[in-house]
Amino acid sequence: MVKNIAVMASGGGSNFENLAVKSDFLNMKIKVLIIDSPEIYAAERAERLKIPCRIVNRQDFKSKREFEAGIMSALADFEIDYIVLAGFMRILSADFINCYENKIINLHPSLLPAFKGKNGIEDAFNYGVKVTGVTVHFVDAGIDTGKIIDQTAVIIEDGDTLATLEEKIHQTEYELYPAALKKVFDGRV
C-alpha cells in the first residue's frame, strides 16, 4: 500500500528531492512539502517536481502553538500517513508530536545519542571523534531522543575538513534515509 507523506524542510531541500526521486522505490507519494519560510530553495525543487508546497512562515505567528496549528491546518488538506523531516530546523512541541505519535521521522547527522541538536556535524568534528554518522529516528518529545530506526557510520579521516565531512554526511543521508523509510513502510520497524 502506498504511503502518503508530508515532508517538512527549512533549507535547500536536497534530502526532500532525493526522497521524491526515490518515491516509487519506497512505495510512497509525497503529497506536500511544508516549509517554514518563503525564501527556502526547497520550494523551487517542489515546483520543479510538481509537488504541492505550503509555506507556513514562522514569522506570521505570534506563538509556537499558533505556528504548529498552521502546520496542522496545512496538513489537513492532505491524507498523510507519515511526516518526514528533511532538514526541518524547528523543535516540535510535545502536543504536536502526540497528534502524530510514531508517525514523524527525522534524519540526524550524527550517530545518536552522540551530538544531538542542530550542529551535529560540526560538534562531532570539533570534538575530534574519528567516527560519526547519520541516524534516522522516530520523533518524540525530546531532542533527538526518539527510537532509532537505522544508523550508518562515517569515518573522519586525517585531512578531512568540516566541509568534506559535511559532504560525506550528506552522501550517507541520501542512501540511509530512503532505506530506513522503506523499513518503516514495509513494517520491519
FIKOLGU-117354 format. One record per residue: z, y, x of N, C-alpha, C in turn; residue in one letter. Coordinates in steps of 0.05 Angstrom, whole numbers, padded with zeros to 5 digits, always signed. Last residue first. Layout:
ZYXZYXZYXA...
***
This chain:
+00224-00045+00200+00248-00029+00209+00265-00025+00185V+00180-00067+00179+00192-00081+00202+00215-00066+00214R+00148-00046+00139+00174-00058+00132+00187-00074+00154G+00103-00018+00151+00100-00047+00147+00125-00061+00140D+00125+00032+00160+00108+00028+00136+00103-00002+00130F+00152+00023+00208+00166+00031+00184+00150+00024+00159V+00110+00009+00243+00132-00009+00239+00147-00003+00213K+00079+00056+00239+00068+00032+00229+00090+00011+00224K+00113+00091+00266+00109+00095+00238+00097+00070+00225L+00108+00070+00318+00134+00069+00305+00131+00073+00274A+00054+00081+00328+00063+00053+00329+00090+00051+00314A+00051+00138+00325+00037+00121+00306+00047+00092+00305P+00088+00149+00369+00093+00158+00341+00078+00141+00321Y+00067+00128+00418+00091+00117+00406+00094+00124+00376L+00020+00157+00431+00019+00128+00428+00043+00118+00411E+00036+00210+00433+00012+00203+00418+00008+00173+00414Y+00080+00208+00468+00084+00213+00439+00060+00204+00423E+00054+00202+00517+00070+00180+00507+00075+00183+00477T+00032+00253+00522+00014+00229+00521+00029+00205+00510Q+00080+00283+00524+00061+00286+00502+00042+00262+00499H+00101+00265+00573+00116+00261+00548+00097+00262+00525I+00062+00283+00609+00068+00254+00607+00082+00248+00580K+00067+00339+00600+00042+00325+00594+00046+00295+00591E+00120+00347+00619+00113+00353+00591+00088+00338+00583E+00111+00333+00673+00129+00317+00657+00123+00322+00627L+00079+00376+00689+00068+00349+00690+00085+00329+00673T+00116+00419+00680+00091+00418+00666+00079+00390+00666A+00157+00407+00716+00163+00408+00687+00137+00405+00671L+00127+00362+00763+00137+00388+00755+00145+00386+00726T+00132+00308+00809+00128+00318+00781+00140+00346+00778D+00149+00295+00859+00126+00313+00857+00120+00321+00828G+00171+00232+00841+00172+00253+00861+00146+00270+00859D+00169+00221+00769+00162+00214+00797+00167+00238+00816E+00200+00196+00717+00196+00222+00730+00193+00216+00760I+00174+00152+00668+00185+00155+00695+00179+00183+00705I+00193+00142+00604+00174+00156+00620+00187+00161+00647V+00201+00092+00553+00210+00105+00577+00186+00119+00590A+00203+00095+00483+00187+00088+00507+00197+00104+00530T+00229+00069+00421+00231+00086+00445+00212+00076+00466Q+00242+00068+00350+00229+00058+00374+00232+00079+00396D+00282+00082+00314+00261+00064+00305+00248+00051+00330I+00351+00095+00310+00327+00095+00327+00307+00074+00316I+00384+00133+00262+00377+00106+00271+00350+00107+00286K+00402+00200+00285+00394+00180+00266+00386+00154+00279G+00413+00243+00318+00432+00221+00318+00424+00198+00299T+00392+00295+00323+00380+00273+00338+00399+00249+00340D+00447+00320+00296+00424+00330+00311+00415+00307+00329I+00464+00292+00231+00470+00301+00258+00444+00311+00272G+00445+00272+00183+00457+00299+00183+00464+00309+00211A+00383+00240+00204+00408+00240+00189+00420+00268+00192D+00319+00214+00209+00336+00238+00210+00360+00233+00193V+00299+00159+00249+00304+00170+00223+00322+00194+00226F+00259+00168+00309+00283+00160+00295+00283+00172+00267H+00230+00156+00371+00224+00161+00343+00249+00151+00327V+00231+00183+00436+00245+00168+00415+00234+00176+00388T+00212+00181+00504+00206+00190+00477+00220+00171+00457V+00241+00197+00568+00223+00183+00550+00219+00197+00524G+00263+00186+00635+00268+00199+00609+00250+00184+00589T+00287+00174+00698+00274+00162+00674+00282+00178+00650V+00313+00203+00735+00288+00191+00744+00272+00178+00721K+00345+00266+00725+00342+00238+00720+00315+00228+00729V+00356+00321+00732+00348+00305+00755+00346+00275+00750G+00366+00361+00697+00388+00344+00704+00382+00326+00728Y+00315+00382+00690+00335+00398+00705+00359+00381+00713N+00292+00340+00658+00280+00348+00684+00301+00363+00701F+00324+00341+00613+00322+00317+00629+00312+00324+00657A+00315+00394+00595+00342+00385+00601+00341+00360+00619D+00259+00392+00584+00270+00410+00605+00298+00401+00614E+00259+00355+00542+00243+00351+00566+00255+00367+00589I+00295+00377+00502+00299+00350+00514+00284+00346+00540G+00310+00423+00474+00299+00425+00501+00301+00399+00516N+00333+00417+00423+00306+00427+00425+00294+00427+00453K+00372+00354+00422+00366+00383+00417+00338+00391+00425G+00395+00308+00473+00390+00316+00445+00383+00346+00444K+00401+00276+00521+00385+00301+00519+00375+00307+00491F+00409+00209+00500+00410+00229+00521+00392+00253+00513A+00407+00166+00463+00422+00190+00456+00423+00212+00477P+00338+00182+00469+00363+00186+00456+00381+00162+00460L+00299+00199+00516+00310+00173+00508+00337+00178+00495L+00259+00252+00488+00277+00241+00508+00285+00213+00498S+00231+00284+00446+00222+00280+00474+00243+00273+00494P+00226+00254+00382+00243+00270+00401+00234+00263+00430H+00206+00255+00316+00197+00249+00343+00213+00266+00362L+00232+00231+00254+00229+00252+00274+00220+00240+00301N+00228+00223+00184+00225+00211+00210+00219+00233+00230I+00257+00212+00123+00249+00233+00142+00250+00220+00170I+00279+00174+00091+00250+00180+00086+00240+00202+00104K+00333+00167+00089+00317+00146+00102+00287+00150+00097N+00336+00212+00035+00351+00193+00053+00333+00171+00062E+00323+00261+00013+00302+00244+00024+00314+00223+00043Y+00369+00287+00000+00349+00285-00021+00326+00266-00012C+00396+00289+00049+00405+00270+00029+00385+00266+00006N+00369+00331+00074+00365+00304+00084+00374+00284+00063I+00390+00375+00044+00361+00369+00044+00356+00340+00052F+00445+00369+00057+00436+00369+00029+00406+00362+00027D+00445+00376+00112+00453+00350+00101+00443+00348+00072A+00388+00415+00133+00415+00412+00124+00420+00384+00114S+00349+00412+00193+00351+00409+00164+00380+00405+00156L+00331+00457+00242+00351+00436+00235+00354+00436+00205I+00265+00466+00264+00287+00475+00247+00306+00451+00242R+00215+00454+00287+00237+00465+00303+00259+00477+00287M+00174+00401+00286+00187+00420+00267+00213+00429+00280F+00144+00364+00313+00149+00390+00326+00160+00410+00307G+00136+00334+00261+00119+00334+00285+00122+00361+00299A+00166+00292+00216+00169+00317+00231+00153+00315+00257L+00147+00268+00155+00144+00262+00184+00146+00289+00198V+00171+00240+00098+00167+00266+00112+00168+00259+00141I+00143+00193+00051+00158+00200+00076+00152+00228+00085Y+00119+00196+00001+00136+00173+00007+00154+00179+00031D+00102+00244-00048+00108+00238-00019+00127+00214-00017I+00059+00274-00085+00075+00249-00087+00079+00239-00058E+00064+00345-00089+00051+00321-00078+00070+00297-00082F+00093+00388-00104+00065+00387-00113+00050+00362-00105D+00141+00383-00079+00140+00374-00106+00111+00373-00117A+00136+00410-00030+00133+00380-00031+00130+00370-00059L+00147+00462-00047+00120+00455-00036+00115+00425-00037A+00200+00455-00061+00181+00464-00081+00153+00457-00072S+00222+00443-00012+00223+00423-00033+00203+00429-00055M+00214+00492+00014+00201+00467+00024+00200+00446+00002I+00248+00524-00018+00219+00530-00016+00203+00506-00006G+00296+00501-00005+00287+00499-00033+00257+00505-00034A+00299+00518+00047+00295+00489+00042+00287+00484+00013E+00306+00573+00037+00283+00563+00053+00278+00534+00047F+00355+00572+00010+00331+00582-00004+00306+00572+00011E+00388+00553+00052+00386+00538+00027+00361+00546+00011R+00383+00593+00090+00372+00566+00096+00369+00550+00070K+00366+00656+00059+00385+00635+00069+00370+00609+00075S+00325+00689+00045+00350+00701+00053+00369+00681+00066K+00257+00682+00066+00280+00672+00051+00306+00684+00063F+00214+00694+00098+00213+00702+00070+00238+00695+00054D+00220+00669+00147+00227+00698+00145+00227+00708+00116Q+00200+00619+00140+00229+00622+00141+00237+00651+00137R+00148+00604+00099+00156+00622+00121+00186+00627+00120N+00113+00556+00087+00140+00562+00077+00153+00578+00099V+00049+00542+00074+00066+00558+00091+00091+00564+00076I+00014+00483+00069+00032+00501+00055+00049+00516+00075R-00049+00453+00069-00027+00465+00085-00012+00485+00068C-00089+00395+00060-00075+00418+00049-00052+00427+00067P-00139+00379+00105-00112+00371+00095-00099+00396+00084I-00186+00383+00135-00187+00384+00106-00161+00372+00093K-00185+00390+00189-00183+00363+00179-00184+00360+00149L-00187+00446+00191-00209+00430+00202-00209+00402+00192R-00137+00457+00168-00162+00466+00155-00186+00450+00165E-00103+00434+00206-00103+00423+00179-00129+00432+00164A-00114+00467+00250-00120+00438+00252-00122+00426+00223R-00093+00514+00230-00122+00513+00236-00131+00484+00238E-00039+00500+00228-00053+00507+00203-00084+00506+00207A-00023+00496+00281-00026+00471+00265-00042+00476+00239A-00014+00547+00299-00040+00535+00303-00045+00510+00287Y+00021+00593+00260+00022+00567+00273-00006+00555+00275I+00034+00640+00233+00019+00642+00258+00018+00616+00273E+00067+00633+00188+00037+00635+00184+00021+00635+00210P+00116+00582+00191+00107+00609+00199+00077+00610+00196S+00126+00529+00180+00148+00549+00175+00141+00577+00184D+00085+00483+00143+00092+00498+00167+00111+00520+00160I+00066+00421+00121+00084+00443+00115+00090+00457+00142I+00009+00388+00100+00023+00398+00123+00040+00421+00114L-00001+00333+00056+00004+00361+00060+00016+00365+00088V-00015+00280+00057-00021+00295+00033-00018+00325+00037K-00041+00233+00096-00026+00258+00099-00034+00276+00075I-00035+00167+00083-00051+00191+00076-00033+00215+00079K-00037+00104+00117-00023+00127+00106-00043+00149+00100M-00048+00062+00152-00047+00057+00123-00030+00079+00109N-00057+00070+00205-00029+00069+00196-00026+00064+00167L-00112+00072+00206-00098+00050+00221-00070+00047+00211F-00118+00121+00179-00128+00096+00167-00115+00071+00180D-00093+00158+00214-00081+00152+00188-00092+00127+00175S-00107+00178+00263-00100+00150+00262-00090+00141+00234K-00116+00232+00253-00138+00216+00263-00133+00186+00260V-00063+00246+00238-00085+00248+00219-00109+00231+00227A-00036+00240+00286-00030+00223+00264-00052+00223+00243L-00061+00281+00316-00062+00253+00326-00056+00234+00303N-00045+00325+00286-00074+00318+00288-00077+00289+00297E+00011+00324+00296+00000+00323+00269-00029+00313+00269F+00011+00331+00352+00020+00306+00340+00011+00302+00312N-00009+00384+00353-00024+00362+00366-00015+00335+00356S+00012+00431+00332+00004+00410+00314-00012+00388+00327G+00036+00478+00352+00008+00473+00355-00004+00451+00338G+00090+00486+00308+00075+00494+00331+00046+00488+00330G+00121+00463+00269+00127+00491+00276+00110+00501+00299S+00113+00418+00213+00108+00426+00241+00115+00456+00244A+00113+00360+00174+00125+00387+00177+00123+00394+00207M+00074+00322+00131+00081+00328+00158+00092+00356+00159V+00082+00274+00082+00082+00303+00087+00089+00306+00116A+00045+00218+00059+00061+00231+00079+00059+00261+00077I+00042+00158+00026+00035+00186+00024+00056+00201+00041N+00017+00095+00045+00040+00113+00044+00030+00142+00044K-00017+00044+00012-00020+00068+00027+00005+00085+00023V+00000-00024+00017+00000+00000+00000+00000+00025+00018M
***
